[in-house]
Amino acid sequence: MGQRVALATITIAVLTLIAGCGLFVPAPPAQISGTVVNANGGEPVVASRVEIRGQETGFKTVLYTDGRGQFEARVEPDRYTIDVTKTGYGDSRVINLGVQQSTDVRIVQREVFNPEWPTQPPEIDLQGVSDGDAFQGKIPFRIDASGPNTITSIYASLDKMPGSSFMTAPRAFFSETPTTGEQEFDPRLFSSRGPTTFHAVVYDVNGNRTHLIRHINVIPPEGELTPPQQPHAIAVTLGQQIEFFGLTGQAAPMDGNVYVTVDWEPSDASGLTGYRVYRSFDGSSYEPIGKVHAGRTQYRDSSGQLAVGKEAYYKVTALRGAEESAATDVVSATPLEPFSVQLISPTDEATGVSRQPTFKWRPTQRVALYHIYGVIVYDTFGGNRWVTADEPEDFAINRTSYRWNRDSRHDGTPWARLQPQRHYQWEVPYAVAVDNLEKPTAVSVAANSFGLEHEAIPIQEIGLSATQNFGFTTGE
């Protein structure tokens, strides 16, 4: 169990002493920049009413999200409550957002399940964590939620809003229950050190949402810090639209089919809390774009600033709370053009096709040095499915045709030739272009399904299905 340390009392005493001196120092202006997105792919919610209220200053303003789901308000330093409402959507509330200078906030607003049910943010009771608490070791907590509708989900996390992405930070998730029960977080899993935030998010069955923030301090272990090693970046271009949650707090762009995955070997430092990833588009001016916990050695950059043909540079540092190591060597990646595959022959619904047909296809354009394909043939009556291509097994490299059983893999079986007067279907479910087979830095994916993975392409199955599927019937 972690130890809570009473530091808030010292801060209050210092502030009281300053006030007693009769000095008046005006607070500098601050700014809240927000993005309101729905729960499907991070698409923006337009024309939502946003009410911002200061807890101490009494500040209050009402504005509406623009066409990108964004809003912006000049405020004084304070802790703020934000209520977001719109007809047809659940109410979404953020409580205790700390603002000292410029603060970005991402708010999820879901469509209602039933317009006749209440649209009222759930109530949250967070026990074990209060503003100003300091913890050494694990952080105990309990979240209880209530409201006029059934509570469906409770999320909890450190450093960032939970529920938006499980890829860049861990979080606790509790489903179909109004309480988490007694729980605890290990700050080391969240790269947490020094001043940070505890987040609790609750959803009810009608899409209403409450996001509670507590401002705390994590006292870290001591030790020596070394940087991570052997960074590598690979740009991925998708030939079909896939929705991503924005990893930077922005709504995912509608045409966001480009991302870069950066990975590295872990630092050997003790007390490690995480890694920070930096990006540059000119190779000299870098900005931090993300942070992952100490157990991860990969980061996906899906920023809308990435573009085909635009080189992006990356470096990574190791973190131990506020302490940061030297950076790794710089690596870069340049996204390729997208492409798709057109089937040529056998043509769709062709008849009298040879029992040893030659399958032909072509890419819409050549985008890299190597194009890798996998072809699948289905026996629509017998239920069989064959992956057919040249060596290496199941793949054709820079080939756009395949003659049935040309590699003799079906010799001695009933499928050395296709069955007569039989209906078959064929498609190209794996079509990937890559710049280098030894150490790729860019791939373009037209299709990638059915679990096919080429050993030279370090990306997992994405789920892009083939865009065409042709049927044909063999002759005698």
Residue, then its C-alpha position, 0 to 999 in steps of 0.5 A: m500500500g502506498q504512503r500518502v504524504a502531506l505536502a498540501t499543508i506546506t503549500i497553503a502556508v506559503l501562499t498564506l504568508i505571501a498574501g499577508c505581505g499585501l502584494f497583489v500579483p495579477a494571474p496571467p491569462a490562460q486558455i482552454s482548448g477542447t475537442v468534442v468527439n463521439a465514441n465512433g472513431g473519434e469523429p467531431v461533434v459539431a454545434s455542441r453547447v459548451e459551458i465552462r465554470g471556474q470553481e474559485t474565480g466565478f468565471k462562466t462562459v458559454l460557447y459552441t463547438d465548430g465544424r471540427g468539434q473544437f472550442e477555445a476560451r480565454v480564462e484565468p488560472d483555476r480549476y474548471t467544470i465543463d458541461v457539454t450538451k446537445t439534443g440527441y446526445g448524452d450530457s458530458r461533464v468534466i470536473n476539476l480540470g486544472v488550468q494554469q496556462s494553455t490546457d487541451v482537453r478531449i471530451v467524448q459525447r455519445e449519442v443517446f440510446n433512448p431520447e426518452w431517458p434522462t440526459q444527466p451526467p452520472e455522479i462520481d464518488l472517488q475515495g482514496v484520492s484527493d486534490g493535493d495528495a502525494f503518494q509513495g508506492k501504490i495508489p489505493f482508490r475506490i470509485d462509486a457511481s450513481g445516476p437516474n440511468t444504469i451505470t455501464s462503464i467505469y474507467a480509471s487511469l493516471d496522467k491521461m483520460p482513460g478509455s480513449s486508447f489502450m495502446t499508449a497507456p494502461r487503464a482500469f476498466f469495470s463493466e456493468t457495475p456502479t462500483t470498482g470496489e477497492q483497487e490500487f494503481d502502481p504509478r510505475l506502470f503509467s510513467s508517473r512521477g512528480p505532479t500528475t493527475f488521477h482520472a475517473v470516467v463513468y458512462d451510463v446506459n444512455g450515453n451520459r458521461t462524467h470525467l473527474i480529475r484529481h491533481i496529485n503528486v507521485i514521489p519516485p524512486e531514486g536511481e540512474l537513467t540510461p536511454p533506450q536503444q536501437p530505435h526503428a520507424i516504419a510508415v504505414t499507408l492504408g489503401q482503404q479507410i480505417e477509423f482511428f482514435g486521435l492519440t493527441g487529443q484531436a479528432a481523427p481526420m476523415d482521411g487518416n490512412v497514414y500512421v508511423t509506428v516507432d519501436w525501440e529496445p528498452s532502457d536498462a535503467s532501474g526505476l524506469t517509468g516510461y518513454r517519451v517520443y519526439r517528432s520533427f518534419d525538418g530533422s532539427s526542430y523536435e516536439p514531444i508527441g506522446k508518452v508510453h509506460a515502462g512496459r511498452t517499447q512501441y508508439r503509434d503516431s497517427s497525427g493528421q500532420l503525417a502525409v504521403g511523401k512527407e518524411a517524419y523524423y523520430k527520437v525517443t528518451a527514457l523517463r523516470g518521472a521528471e527525469e529524462s535521459a538523452a535521446t536515441d539516434v534519429v530514425s525517419a520514415t516517409p509514407l508511400e502512396p496508397f494503391s489497390v488491386q484489380l483482378i484481371s482473369p479469370t473474369d467475374e462469372a467466366t465459364g468454361v475456364s481451364r481446370q489449371p487456370t492462370f490467375k492474373w491481377r495488377p496494382t493500380q500503381r507501383v508504389a515501392l520496390y517490392h509488391i507482395y501478394g497472396v491469392i486465395v481460391y475458394d471451392t464454393f461447393g466443397g468448402n475448401r480454401w487454398v492459398t496459392a502463390d510462389e515461394p516463399e510459401d503463400f506469397a508472390i513477390n513482384r509477380t502479378s500472375y499464378r498458374w494453378n499448381r505451378d509449384s506442384r504442391h497439389d501433385g498426387t491429390p484430387w486438386a492437382r487440377l480444379q474439378p470440372q464444371r465447378h464454381y470457384q471464387w478467387e481474390v487477392p486478400y494480401a497486397v502489400a508494397v514495401d521499400n525494403l525486405e531486410k529493414p523496411t521503413a515504409v509499407s503501403v497496404a491495399a489488403n491484409s486479411f485472413g491472417l496472412e503475415h509476411e515475415a519481412i513486413p513487421i506489421q500485424e494483420i490490419g483487417l483490410s479485405a480484398t476489394q474484389n472477389f471474382g467467381f468462375t466456372t471450370g470447363e470439362 
